[in-house]
Amino acid sequence: MKRYLAALLAAISPLAGTAEAADKTPIKFVMDWRFEGALSMWPAAAETGCFAENNLDVKIEPSAGSGDALAKVAAGTYDIGVADFSSLIGFDASHPEAKLIAVLVVSESSAMSVVTLKKYGIASPRDLVGKRIADQEGESARVMFPAFARANSIDPNSVTWISVAPNLRQPVLVKGEADAAAGHLYTITVGLHALGVRDDEIVPLPYVKWGVRAFGSSVIVKRPWAEAHPDAMRAFLKCAAVGIKFAISNPTQAIAWLKKYNSLVDEDHEMEGLSFSNRTAIVTAESKKNGLSTFSGERLDQILTQVTGALNVKKPTADEIWRPDYLPSAAELKLP
Protein backbone atom coordinates (compact mmCIF):
# COMPACT_ATOMS: atom_id res chain seq x y z
CA MET A 1 0.00 0.00 0.00
CA LYS A 2 2.80 2.41 0.89
CA ARG A 3 4.56 1.67 -2.39
CA TYR A 4 1.29 2.37 -4.23
CA LEU A 5 0.82 5.77 -2.49
CA ALA A 6 4.43 6.73 -3.15
CA ALA A 7 4.06 5.87 -6.82
CA LEU A 8 0.79 7.82 -7.00
CA LEU A 9 2.32 10.91 -5.41
CA ALA A 10 5.32 10.72 -7.72
CA ALA A 11 2.99 10.63 -10.71
CA ILE A 12 0.86 13.53 -9.46
CA SER A 13 3.71 15.89 -8.45
CA PRO A 14 4.90 16.82 -11.98
CA LEU A 15 1.29 17.39 -13.03
CA ALA A 16 0.72 19.69 -10.07
CA GLY A 17 3.78 21.73 -11.01
CA THR A 18 2.52 22.00 -14.59
CA ALA A 19 -0.91 23.14 -13.41
CA GLU A 20 0.66 25.74 -11.14
CA ALA A 21 2.76 27.13 -14.00
CA ALA A 22 -0.29 27.18 -16.26
CA ASP A 23 -2.15 29.34 -13.73
CA LYS A 24 0.44 32.10 -14.07
CA THR A 25 -0.08 34.78 -16.71
CA PRO A 26 2.91 34.82 -19.07
CA ILE A 27 4.21 38.34 -19.77
CA LYS A 28 6.96 39.28 -22.19
CA PHE A 29 8.44 42.51 -20.85
CA VAL A 30 10.99 44.72 -22.61
CA MET A 31 13.00 47.42 -20.83
CA ASP A 32 14.09 50.69 -22.43
CA TRP A 33 17.79 49.78 -22.36
CA ARG A 34 20.24 47.12 -21.33
CA PHE A 35 20.61 45.46 -17.92
CA GLU A 36 22.35 48.37 -16.18
CA GLY A 37 22.21 49.91 -12.73
CA ALA A 38 19.48 52.45 -13.44
CA LEU A 39 17.15 49.62 -14.51
CA SER A 40 17.85 47.29 -11.61
CA MET A 41 14.30 47.73 -10.31
CA TRP A 42 13.10 45.17 -12.86
CA PRO A 43 15.39 42.32 -11.77
CA ALA A 44 14.51 43.34 -8.19
CA ALA A 45 10.78 42.98 -8.90
CA ALA A 46 11.48 39.42 -10.08
CA GLU A 47 14.04 38.40 -7.45
CA THR A 48 11.94 39.58 -4.50
CA GLY A 49 9.43 36.98 -5.65
CA CYS A 50 6.71 39.56 -6.28
CA PHE A 51 5.94 38.45 -9.83
CA ALA A 52 5.70 34.80 -8.85
CA GLU A 53 3.61 35.54 -5.75
CA ASN A 54 1.14 37.46 -7.92
CA ASN A 55 0.74 34.67 -10.47
CA LEU A 56 2.87 36.29 -13.15
CA ASP A 57 5.48 34.54 -15.27
CA VAL A 58 7.49 37.54 -16.46
CA LYS A 59 10.33 37.28 -18.97
CA ILE A 60 12.48 40.43 -18.80
CA GLU A 61 14.41 41.46 -21.92
CA PRO A 62 16.73 44.40 -22.77
CA SER A 63 16.28 46.68 -25.77
CA ALA A 64 18.16 49.21 -27.88
CA GLY A 65 16.29 52.16 -26.37
CA SER A 66 12.83 53.70 -26.07
CA GLY A 67 12.16 53.65 -29.80
CA ASP A 68 12.98 49.96 -29.95
CA ALA A 69 10.77 49.16 -26.94
CA LEU A 70 7.84 51.17 -28.34
CA ALA A 71 8.03 49.40 -31.68
CA LYS A 72 8.22 45.95 -30.08
CA VAL A 73 5.22 46.48 -27.81
CA ALA A 74 3.20 48.05 -30.64
CA ALA A 75 3.99 45.06 -32.85
CA GLY A 76 2.85 42.63 -30.15
CA THR A 77 6.29 41.06 -29.85
CA TYR A 78 6.19 42.07 -26.18
CA ASP A 79 3.17 42.59 -23.93
CA ILE A 80 4.50 45.36 -21.69
CA GLY A 81 7.48 47.68 -21.99
CA VAL A 82 9.22 50.78 -20.71
CA ALA A 83 9.86 53.90 -22.78
CA ASP A 84 10.50 57.61 -22.44
CA PHE A 85 7.18 59.42 -21.96
CA SER A 86 7.97 62.10 -24.56
CA SER A 87 8.94 59.41 -27.06
CA LEU A 88 5.61 57.68 -26.38
CA ILE A 89 3.72 60.85 -27.32
CA GLY A 90 5.67 61.14 -30.55
CA PHE A 91 5.20 57.45 -31.35
CA ASP A 92 1.43 57.62 -30.92
CA ALA A 93 1.22 60.71 -33.12
CA SER A 94 3.06 58.96 -35.95
CA HIS A 95 1.44 55.53 -35.47
CA PRO A 96 -2.29 56.23 -34.98
CA GLU A 97 -3.10 52.63 -35.90
CA ALA A 98 -0.89 51.21 -33.12
CA LYS A 99 -1.24 53.63 -30.22
CA LEU A 100 0.13 52.75 -26.81
CA ILE A 101 -0.73 54.07 -23.36
CA ALA A 102 1.35 54.83 -20.28
CA VAL A 103 0.12 53.14 -17.09
CA LEU A 104 2.90 54.01 -14.62
CA VAL A 105 5.44 56.83 -14.62
CA VAL A 106 8.72 55.36 -13.37
CA SER A 107 10.91 58.48 -13.55
CA GLU A 108 9.07 61.57 -12.34
CA SER A 109 11.84 63.76 -13.74
CA SER A 110 13.48 63.43 -17.15
CA ALA A 111 17.28 63.21 -17.49
CA MET A 112 17.31 65.03 -20.85
CA SER A 113 20.00 67.70 -20.79
CA VAL A 114 22.40 69.87 -22.70
CA VAL A 115 25.89 69.53 -21.23
CA THR A 116 28.81 71.83 -21.88
CA LEU A 117 32.20 72.68 -20.40
CA LYS A 118 32.99 75.73 -18.32
CA LYS A 119 35.76 76.77 -20.74
CA TYR A 120 33.18 77.47 -23.46
CA GLY A 121 31.49 80.21 -21.44
CA ILE A 122 27.96 78.76 -21.61
CA ALA A 123 26.07 79.21 -18.35
CA SER A 124 22.42 79.30 -19.47
CA PRO A 125 20.27 78.24 -22.43
CA ARG A 126 20.49 81.72 -23.96
CA ASP A 127 24.25 81.30 -24.25
CA LEU A 128 23.64 78.44 -26.69
CA VAL A 129 22.53 80.81 -29.47
CA GLY A 130 24.94 80.43 -32.36
CA LYS A 131 26.63 77.39 -30.80
CA ARG A 132 27.13 73.80 -31.99
CA ILE A 133 25.45 70.93 -30.16
CA ALA A 134 26.42 67.28 -30.69
CA ASP A 135 23.84 64.51 -30.55
CA GLN A 136 22.44 61.60 -32.50
CA GLU A 137 19.53 62.27 -34.87
CA GLY A 138 16.27 61.15 -33.28
CA GLU A 139 17.64 61.06 -29.72
CA SER A 140 15.02 62.36 -27.27
CA ALA A 141 17.00 65.39 -26.01
CA ARG A 142 17.54 66.53 -29.59
CA VAL A 143 13.90 65.94 -30.53
CA MET A 144 12.73 67.87 -27.48
CA PHE A 145 15.20 70.74 -27.89
CA PRO A 146 12.54 73.03 -29.45
CA ALA A 147 10.53 72.82 -26.21
CA PHE A 148 13.68 73.59 -24.20
CA ALA A 149 14.46 76.53 -26.50
CA ARG A 150 10.96 78.01 -26.39
CA ALA A 151 10.81 77.66 -22.59
CA ASN A 152 13.90 79.88 -22.47
CA SER A 153 12.87 82.38 -25.17
CA ILE A 154 15.41 81.37 -27.81
CA ASP A 155 14.90 80.30 -31.41
CA PRO A 156 15.21 76.49 -31.77
CA ASN A 157 16.93 77.12 -35.12
CA SER A 158 19.58 79.36 -33.57
CA VAL A 159 21.89 76.39 -32.87
CA THR A 160 23.79 74.11 -35.25
CA TRP A 161 23.48 70.36 -34.73
CA ILE A 162 26.49 68.10 -35.10
CA SER A 163 25.17 64.59 -35.83
CA VAL A 164 27.27 61.93 -34.10
CA ALA A 165 26.82 58.51 -32.54
CA PRO A 166 26.06 58.67 -28.79
CA ASN A 167 29.55 57.45 -27.82
CA LEU A 168 31.16 60.30 -29.81
CA ARG A 169 29.30 63.19 -28.15
CA GLN A 170 31.83 63.51 -25.34
CA PRO A 171 34.99 63.32 -27.50
CA VAL A 172 33.81 66.00 -29.94
CA LEU A 173 32.86 68.21 -26.99
CA VAL A 174 36.25 67.82 -25.34
CA LYS A 175 38.09 68.41 -28.65
CA GLY A 176 36.16 71.63 -29.27
CA GLU A 177 34.40 70.30 -32.37
CA ALA A 178 31.13 71.06 -30.58
CA ASP A 179 30.28 73.60 -27.89
CA ALA A 180 27.81 71.33 -26.08
CA ALA A 181 26.30 67.85 -26.20
CA ALA A 182 22.68 66.82 -25.73
CA GLY A 183 21.37 63.57 -24.27
CA HIS A 184 20.96 61.70 -21.00
CA LEU A 185 22.73 63.70 -18.29
CA TYR A 186 24.27 60.68 -16.56
CA THR A 187 25.51 59.07 -19.78
CA ILE A 188 27.27 62.23 -20.94
CA THR A 189 28.72 62.95 -17.49
CA VAL A 190 30.16 59.43 -17.17
CA GLY A 191 31.58 59.70 -20.69
CA LEU A 192 33.30 62.96 -19.81
CA HIS A 193 34.72 61.46 -16.61
CA ALA A 194 36.21 58.65 -18.71
CA LEU A 195 38.02 61.31 -20.76
CA GLY A 196 39.50 62.90 -17.64
CA VAL A 197 37.06 65.79 -17.27
CA ARG A 198 36.37 66.81 -13.66
CA ASP A 199 32.93 67.65 -12.28
CA ASP A 200 33.93 71.26 -11.68
CA GLU A 201 34.63 71.61 -15.40
CA ILE A 202 31.18 70.35 -16.44
CA VAL A 203 28.15 72.65 -16.86
CA PRO A 204 24.85 70.73 -17.11
CA LEU A 205 21.65 72.40 -18.32
CA PRO A 206 18.94 69.85 -17.42
CA TYR A 207 15.70 70.41 -19.29
CA VAL A 208 13.59 69.97 -16.13
CA LYS A 209 15.46 72.81 -14.40
CA TRP A 210 15.01 75.10 -17.40
CA GLY A 211 11.27 74.99 -17.96
CA VAL A 212 10.56 71.57 -19.53
CA ARG A 213 8.63 69.58 -16.92
CA ALA A 214 8.98 66.27 -18.72
CA PHE A 215 8.60 62.81 -17.25
CA GLY A 216 11.29 60.23 -17.87
CA SER A 217 10.54 56.54 -18.41
CA SER A 218 7.06 55.06 -18.11
CA VAL A 219 5.50 51.61 -18.34
CA ILE A 220 3.74 51.26 -21.70
CA VAL A 221 1.21 48.78 -23.05
CA LYS A 222 -1.38 48.38 -25.77
CA ARG A 223 -4.78 49.45 -24.46
CA PRO A 224 -6.50 46.24 -25.72
CA TRP A 225 -3.93 44.04 -23.94
CA ALA A 226 -4.39 45.91 -20.65
CA GLU A 227 -8.18 45.75 -20.93
CA ALA A 228 -8.03 42.02 -21.65
CA HIS A 229 -5.69 41.35 -18.70
CA PRO A 230 -6.72 43.82 -15.94
CA ASP A 231 -5.67 41.60 -13.02
CA ALA A 232 -2.27 40.85 -14.56
CA MET A 233 -1.80 44.54 -15.34
CA ARG A 234 -2.54 45.54 -11.75
CA ALA A 235 -0.26 42.82 -10.40
CA PHE A 236 2.55 43.85 -12.72
CA LEU A 237 2.36 47.50 -11.62
CA LYS A 238 2.20 46.46 -7.98
CA CYS A 239 5.46 44.55 -8.47
CA ALA A 240 6.96 47.44 -10.44
CA ALA A 241 6.43 49.65 -7.38
CA VAL A 242 7.97 46.95 -5.17
CA GLY A 243 11.03 46.77 -7.45
CA ILE A 244 11.47 50.53 -7.65
CA LYS A 245 11.25 50.95 -3.88
CA PHE A 246 13.55 48.00 -3.26
CA ALA A 247 16.21 49.49 -5.57
CA ILE A 248 15.96 52.73 -3.58
CA SER A 249 16.13 51.14 -0.11
CA ASN A 250 18.48 48.23 -0.88
CA PRO A 251 20.70 49.32 -3.79
CA THR A 252 23.53 46.90 -2.97
CA GLN A 253 21.23 43.87 -3.16
CA ALA A 254 19.53 45.27 -6.26
CA ILE A 255 22.88 45.48 -8.06
CA ALA A 256 23.81 41.98 -6.88
CA TRP A 257 20.57 40.67 -8.42
CA LEU A 258 21.24 42.69 -11.58
CA LYS A 259 24.44 40.70 -12.02
CA LYS A 260 22.34 37.53 -12.39
CA TYR A 261 20.94 39.05 -15.58
CA ASN A 262 24.22 40.53 -16.81
CA SER A 263 27.30 38.83 -15.38
CA LEU A 264 29.63 41.40 -16.98
CA VAL A 265 28.39 44.42 -15.04
CA ASP A 266 30.85 46.46 -13.00
CA GLU A 267 29.09 46.63 -9.64
CA ASP A 268 30.68 49.93 -8.54
CA HIS A 269 29.88 51.60 -11.86
CA GLU A 270 26.29 50.32 -11.90
CA MET A 271 25.82 51.39 -8.28
CA GLU A 272 26.77 54.91 -9.35
CA GLY A 273 24.23 54.75 -12.17
CA LEU A 274 21.48 53.51 -9.87
CA SER A 275 22.24 56.19 -7.30
CA PHE A 276 22.18 58.91 -9.97
CA SER A 277 18.85 57.68 -11.34
CA ASN A 278 17.27 57.40 -7.90
CA ARG A 279 18.26 60.85 -6.70
CA THR A 280 17.70 62.82 -9.91
CA ALA A 281 14.84 61.06 -11.72
CA ILE A 282 12.82 58.89 -9.33
CA VAL A 283 13.13 60.32 -5.82
CA THR A 284 12.18 63.95 -6.49
CA ALA A 285 10.49 66.57 -4.32
CA GLU A 286 7.18 65.77 -6.01
CA SER A 287 7.41 61.98 -5.76
CA LYS A 288 8.56 62.18 -2.14
CA LYS A 289 5.50 64.27 -1.36
CA ASN A 290 2.88 62.46 -3.45
CA GLY A 291 4.28 59.00 -4.18
CA LEU A 292 5.26 57.25 -7.39
CA SER A 293 3.31 58.11 -10.53
CA THR A 294 1.09 60.61 -8.71
CA PHE A 295 0.84 64.01 -10.36
CA SER A 296 -1.68 66.72 -11.17
CA GLY A 297 -3.72 67.08 -14.33
CA GLU A 298 -2.09 70.47 -14.79
CA ARG A 299 1.37 68.89 -14.83
CA LEU A 300 0.32 66.32 -17.42
CA ASP A 301 -1.37 68.95 -19.59
CA GLN A 302 1.76 71.11 -19.57
CA ILE A 303 3.90 68.14 -20.61
CA LEU A 304 1.53 67.26 -23.44
CA THR A 305 1.55 70.89 -24.61
CA GLN A 306 5.34 71.18 -24.53
CA VAL A 307 6.05 67.83 -26.18
CA THR A 308 3.49 68.15 -28.97
CA GLY A 309 4.65 71.72 -29.57
CA ALA A 310 8.24 70.52 -29.94
CA LEU A 311 7.21 67.68 -32.24
CA ASN A 312 4.67 69.78 -34.14
CA VAL A 313 1.96 67.14 -33.76
CA LYS A 314 -1.64 67.14 -32.54
CA LYS A 315 -2.00 67.22 -28.78
CA PRO A 316 -3.78 64.12 -27.41
CA THR A 317 -6.26 64.24 -24.57
CA ALA A 318 -4.96 63.05 -21.23
CA ASP A 319 -6.89 59.77 -21.29
CA GLU A 320 -5.65 58.97 -24.79
CA ILE A 321 -2.09 58.65 -23.49
CA TRP A 322 -2.32 58.15 -19.70
CA ARG A 323 -4.42 55.47 -17.96
CA PRO A 324 -3.96 55.24 -14.17
CA ASP A 325 -6.68 52.55 -13.89
CA TYR A 326 -4.23 49.77 -13.01
CA LEU A 327 -2.09 51.56 -10.42
CA PRO A 328 -1.70 50.01 -6.96
CA SER A 329 -2.92 51.80 -3.84
CA ALA A 330 -1.51 55.12 -2.63
CA ALA A 331 0.17 53.29 0.25
CA GLU A 332 1.96 50.98 -2.20
CA LEU A 333 3.08 53.96 -4.29
CA LYS A 334 4.44 55.89 -1.31
CA LEU A 335 8.22 56.09 -1.34
CA PRO A 336 10.27 54.78 1.61
Secondary structure, 3 states (H helix, E strand, C coil): CHHHHHHHHHHHHHHHHHHHHHHCEEEEEECCCCCCHHHCHHHHHHHCCHHHHCCEEEEEECCCCHHHHHHHHHCCCCCEEEEEHHHHHHHHHHCHHHCEEEEEECCCCCCEEEEEEHHHCCCCHHHHCCCEEEECCCCHHHHCHHHHHHHCCCCHHHCEEEECCHHHHHHHHHHCCCCEEEEEHHHHHHHHHHCCCCHHHEEEEEHHHHCCCCCCEEEEEEHHHHHHCHHHHHHHHHHHHHHHHHHHHCHHHHHHHHHHHCCCCCHHHHHHHHHHHHHHHHCCHHHHHHCCCCCCHHHHHHHHHHHHHHHCCCCCCHHHHECHHHCCCHHHHCCC
